[in-house]
Amino acid sequence: MGPTVPVRPDDPQKDTAMGSGKKSNSAARKERIEEMRRAERARERRNRALTIGASVVVVAGLVVGGVVLVRSQSDSDKDSAASDSKGSGHFVTDADGVKTWSGDLSRTHVTTSVTYPMHPPVGGNHNPVWLNCNGDVYTSPVKDENAVHSLEHGAVWVTYTDKAPKADVDALAAKVKQTPYSLMSPYQDQASPLMLSAWGHQLAVKSASDPAVDKFFSTYVQGKQTPEPGASCTGGTMK
């Protein structure tokens, strides 16, 4: 029988070293994994911040662009409305002496003053509020823009200068007071002492007794020329 080879027990120090190495590798791996997770979370936070920032910039740009566009469109509309009021056209005198405006008369509502190509005006852009015209007689000048709106409703507007005889002024005032859809006011910037106006039409008369007065009233009070027949002549403005 040969010599017996001694069996060496496991080296406890070696086992301890191996265990320690495994633990160290595991801890390092966990640390790397945690570090990667932290980096990923930081990257996600940065991406979210960049996305939010970009969205804010885009929204702000859209808002500013929209405001500029609206303002530009508004200014364009105002300019268009103003130019429409000065549109081309001229009076054509009929056989009965009534002048008819040959051009198109715009009907845009504006809150600013309007420069009309004729005096008194017989149409064009005008104020959104009409001048009361239910037989109303005004002893002071009224605003063109409100009176033109009344013409759009089918009213006849009687105007006079300080050269008109008082008797004629009183007689015409009496007629207006008895006639719905009519109004009367002083107007210095006109060619004749006594004038009658309707939408698109105008007539200078010699006196209150001129037969043309009754004819003009019967033809143009709510006449065929009225853009808005039946629209109210009350509930507007009185000055």
C-alpha positions as CSV (number, residue, x, y, z in Angstrom):
1,M,0.0,0.0,0.0
2,G,1.4,3.2,-1.1
3,P,2.0,6.3,1.0
4,T,-1.0,8.2,2.1
5,V,-1.4,11.7,0.6
6,P,-2.7,14.1,3.2
7,V,-5.9,15.9,2.3
8,R,-5.6,19.7,2.9
9,P,-8.6,21.4,4.2
10,D,-9.9,24.4,2.2
11,D,-7.9,27.5,2.8
12,P,-10.2,29.9,4.8
13,Q,-8.3,32.9,3.8
14,K,-8.7,32.1,0.2
15,D,-12.5,31.7,0.6
16,T,-12.6,35.0,2.4
17,A,-10.7,36.7,-0.3
18,M,-13.0,35.3,-3.0
19,G,-16.1,36.2,-1.1
20,S,-14.8,39.7,-0.6
21,G,-14.0,40.0,-4.2
22,K,-17.5,38.9,-5.2
23,K,-19.1,41.4,-2.8
24,S,-16.8,44.1,-4.1
25,N,-17.7,43.4,-7.7
26,S,-21.4,43.3,-6.9
27,A,-21.3,46.6,-5.0
28,A,-19.4,48.2,-7.9
29,R,-21.9,46.8,-10.4
30,K,-24.8,48.2,-8.3
31,E,-23.0,51.5,-8.0
32,R,-22.5,51.7,-11.8
33,I,-26.1,50.8,-12.4
34,E,-27.3,53.4,-9.9
35,E,-25.0,56.0,-11.5
36,M,-26.4,55.1,-15.0
37,R,-29.9,55.5,-13.6
38,R,-29.0,58.9,-12.1
39,A,-27.5,60.0,-15.4
40,E,-30.7,58.8,-17.3
41,R,-32.9,60.7,-14.9
42,A,-30.8,63.8,-15.3
43,R,-31.0,63.5,-19.1
44,E,-34.7,63.1,-18.9
45,R,-35.0,66.2,-16.8
46,R,-32.9,68.2,-19.3
47,N,-35.0,67.0,-22.2
48,R,-38.2,67.9,-20.5
49,A,-36.8,71.4,-19.7
50,L,-35.7,71.8,-23.3
51,T,-39.1,70.7,-24.6
52,I,-41.0,73.0,-22.3
53,G,-38.7,75.9,-23.2
54,A,-39.1,75.3,-26.9
55,S,-42.9,75.1,-26.5
56,V,-43.0,78.4,-24.6
57,V,-41.0,80.1,-27.4
58,V,-43.2,78.6,-30.1
59,V,-46.4,79.7,-28.2
60,A,-45.0,83.2,-27.6
61,G,-44.1,83.5,-31.2
62,L,-47.6,82.4,-32.3
63,V,-49.2,84.9,-29.9
64,V,-47.0,87.8,-31.0
65,G,-47.5,86.9,-34.6
66,G,-51.3,86.6,-34.1
67,V,-51.4,90.1,-32.5
68,V,-49.4,91.6,-35.3
69,L,-51.6,89.9,-37.9
70,V,-54.8,91.1,-36.2
71,R,-53.5,94.6,-35.8
72,S,-52.3,94.6,-39.4
73,Q,-55.7,93.3,-40.6
74,S,-57.5,95.9,-38.5
75,D,-55.4,98.7,-39.8
76,S,-56.0,97.4,-43.3
77,D,-59.7,97.3,-42.8
78,K,-59.8,100.8,-41.5
79,D,-57.7,102.1,-44.4
80,S,-60.0,100.2,-46.8
81,A,-63.1,101.7,-45.1
82,A,-61.6,105.2,-45.4
83,S,-60.7,104.8,-49.0
84,D,-64.1,103.4,-49.8
85,S,-65.7,106.5,-48.5
86,K,-63.7,108.5,-51.0
87,G,-64.7,106.2,-53.9
88,S,-65.0,107.4,-57.4
89,G,-68.3,108.8,-58.6
90,H,-70.1,112.1,-59.4
91,F,-73.6,113.5,-59.5
92,V,-75.7,113.0,-62.6
93,T,-78.6,115.5,-62.8
94,D,-81.9,114.1,-63.9
95,A,-84.6,116.0,-65.9
96,D,-86.5,116.9,-62.7
97,G,-83.3,118.4,-61.1
98,V,-82.6,115.5,-58.7
99,K,-78.9,114.6,-58.6
100,T,-78.1,110.9,-58.5
101,W,-74.6,109.7,-57.4
102,S,-73.1,107.6,-60.1
103,G,-70.5,105.7,-58.1
104,D,-71.0,102.9,-55.5
105,L,-71.7,104.1,-52.0
106,S,-69.9,101.9,-49.4
107,R,-71.8,101.0,-46.2
108,T,-69.1,100.1,-43.8
109,H,-69.7,101.0,-40.1
110,V,-66.8,103.1,-38.7
111,T,-66.3,104.9,-35.4
112,T,-64.0,107.6,-36.9
113,S,-64.9,110.7,-38.9
114,V,-65.4,110.2,-42.6
115,T,-64.5,112.6,-45.5
116,Y,-67.4,112.5,-47.9
117,P,-67.1,113.6,-51.6
118,M,-70.4,115.5,-51.4
119,H,-72.1,117.9,-48.9
120,P,-74.4,117.0,-47.4
121,P,-73.4,113.4,-47.9
122,V,-75.8,111.0,-49.5
123,G,-74.1,107.8,-48.5
124,G,-70.9,106.0,-47.8
125,N,-69.3,104.7,-44.6
126,H,-71.1,105.8,-41.5
127,N,-71.3,105.5,-37.8
128,P,-72.9,102.3,-36.4
129,V,-75.5,104.5,-34.6
130,W,-78.1,106.2,-36.7
131,L,-79.5,109.7,-36.0
132,N,-83.1,109.6,-34.9
133,C,-85.2,110.3,-37.9
134,N,-88.8,109.9,-36.8
135,G,-89.8,113.4,-37.8
136,D,-86.9,114.9,-35.8
137,V,-86.0,118.5,-36.2
138,Y,-82.5,119.5,-35.0
139,T,-81.7,123.2,-34.4
140,S,-77.9,122.5,-34.2
141,P,-75.7,120.8,-36.8
142,V,-75.5,117.0,-36.5
143,K,-72.8,114.6,-37.4
144,D,-72.7,113.5,-41.0
145,E,-71.7,109.9,-40.0
146,N,-74.9,109.4,-38.0
147,A,-77.2,111.2,-40.5
148,V,-75.9,109.0,-43.3
149,H,-76.9,105.9,-41.3
150,S,-80.4,107.4,-41.2
151,L,-80.4,107.7,-45.0
152,E,-79.4,104.1,-45.2
153,H,-82.7,103.4,-43.3
154,G,-84.7,105.2,-45.9
155,A,-84.9,108.7,-44.4
156,V,-85.0,112.0,-46.2
157,W,-82.7,114.7,-44.7
158,V,-83.7,118.3,-45.0
159,T,-80.8,120.8,-44.6
160,Y,-80.5,124.6,-44.7
161,T,-78.0,127.3,-44.3
162,D,-78.3,130.7,-42.5
163,K,-79.3,132.2,-45.9
164,A,-82.6,130.3,-46.0
165,P,-85.7,132.4,-45.3
166,K,-87.0,131.7,-41.8
167,A,-90.5,131.2,-43.2
168,D,-89.2,128.3,-45.4
169,V,-87.3,126.8,-42.6
170,D,-90.4,126.8,-40.3
171,A,-92.6,125.4,-43.1
172,L,-90.1,122.6,-43.8
173,A,-89.7,121.9,-40.1
174,A,-93.5,121.5,-39.8
175,K,-93.5,119.0,-42.7
176,V,-90.7,117.0,-41.2
177,K,-92.4,116.7,-37.9
178,Q,-95.4,115.2,-39.6
179,T,-93.3,112.7,-41.6
180,P,-91.8,109.5,-40.2
181,Y,-88.4,108.7,-41.7
182,S,-87.4,112.3,-42.1
183,L,-85.1,114.7,-40.2
184,M,-83.9,118.2,-40.5
185,S,-80.9,120.2,-39.4
186,P,-78.8,123.3,-40.2
187,Y,-75.9,122.6,-42.6
188,Q,-73.6,125.5,-43.7
189,D,-71.3,123.6,-46.1
190,Q,-73.8,123.1,-48.9
191,A,-74.3,124.8,-52.3
192,S,-77.9,126.0,-51.9
193,P,-79.8,127.4,-48.9
194,L,-82.4,124.6,-49.0
195,M,-81.5,121.0,-49.9
196,L,-83.1,117.5,-49.6
197,S,-81.1,114.4,-49.4
198,A,-81.8,110.7,-49.6
199,W,-79.4,107.7,-50.0
200,G,-77.7,108.4,-53.3
201,H,-79.9,111.3,-54.3
202,Q,-80.0,115.1,-53.6
203,L,-82.1,118.1,-54.6
204,A,-81.8,121.8,-54.1
205,V,-85.2,123.5,-53.8
206,K,-86.1,127.2,-54.1
207,S,-88.6,127.3,-51.3
208,A,-90.7,125.2,-49.0
209,S,-93.6,125.6,-51.4
210,D,-91.7,124.3,-54.3
211,P,-93.7,121.3,-55.8
212,A,-90.4,119.4,-55.9
213,V,-90.4,119.1,-52.1
214,D,-93.5,116.9,-52.0
215,K,-92.4,114.9,-54.9
216,F,-89.0,114.2,-53.4
217,F,-90.6,113.1,-50.1
218,S,-93.1,110.8,-51.8
219,T,-90.4,109.3,-53.9
220,Y,-87.5,108.8,-51.4
221,V,-89.1,108.4,-48.0
222,Q,-88.6,104.6,-47.7
223,G,-88.1,104.6,-51.4
224,K,-86.6,102.1,-53.8
225,Q,-83.1,103.5,-53.1
226,T,-83.3,102.5,-49.4
227,P,-80.5,99.9,-48.6
228,E,-82.3,98.9,-45.4
229,P,-86.0,99.4,-45.8
230,G,-88.0,99.2,-42.6
231,A,-85.0,99.7,-40.3
232,S,-85.6,101.8,-37.3
233,C,-85.5,105.6,-37.2
234,T,-85.8,105.6,-33.4
235,G,-83.6,104.4,-30.6
236,G,-80.5,105.9,-32.2
237,T,-78.8,109.1,-31.2
238,M,-80.4,112.6,-30.9
239,K,-77.4,114.7,-31.6
